[in-house]
Amino acid sequence: MKTLSQHLEDYLKLRRQLGYKMQESGLMLRSFVRFAEQKGAGVIRTKLALQWAAPPNIKPAQSGNRLE
């Protein structure tokens, strides 16, 4: 079974082959996957994504970028 990191790399590779640069998005997605793996997540759930996107210690604009 593939890890979230392996799925992410496959996804980024495919998107880049289709012509998308995925520079900023790739960094954000890697940050989220690291967070998810640190939490021991094998699948992505809404609650986990919101924990990463909107922790109490970041500015609202940063949360918006993460949710995007």
N, C-alpha and C positions, 0 to 999 in steps of 0.2 A: 504494500500500500504506500502511495506517495505521501510525503509530508506537505504541509501548507507551503513551505519554501519551494519545494519542487514544482508544485502546481503553479505558484506565482512565476517562477522562471519560465515555465512552459507558456503561460499566458503572455508574459512580456515579450518573449521571443516571437510568438505568433503575431501580436499587435505590431511589433517592429517590422516584421516581414511584410505586413500589410501597409507599411508606410508611416505609421504613427511613431513619433519620437519617444514618447512615454518617459521623458526625463524627470520632470517634477512628479508626475503621477507614479512613476516607478519608485522614487524615493519614499513617497508617502505609503505606497503599498508595502514596501519592504519594512518600513517602520511598524505598520499595523501587523504584519505577519510575525515579526519578532515579538511584539507584545502578545499576540495570540499564543505563540509557542511558549513564551514564558509562563503564561497562564495555564499551559497544559491542554490547550484546545486542539482538537482534531478536526473540528468543523467550525465554520463561522456562523455565529448566531447574532441576532440584532442586539441583544444585551451586551455582548462582548464588543461589538463595533461601537456602540454608544459609550461604553466605558473608555475606549481608546479615544474616540472623537471629542468627547466633552468632559474631560476630567475637571475637577474644581479649580485647578491651578493654572489654567491657560486662558488666554483672552478669547472673547467671543469670535473675533475674526479668525483666529487659529482653528477654533472648533468648526467654523463654517468651511474653511479650507479642507479640513479633514473629512467632513461629511460629504463634501463635493466629490 
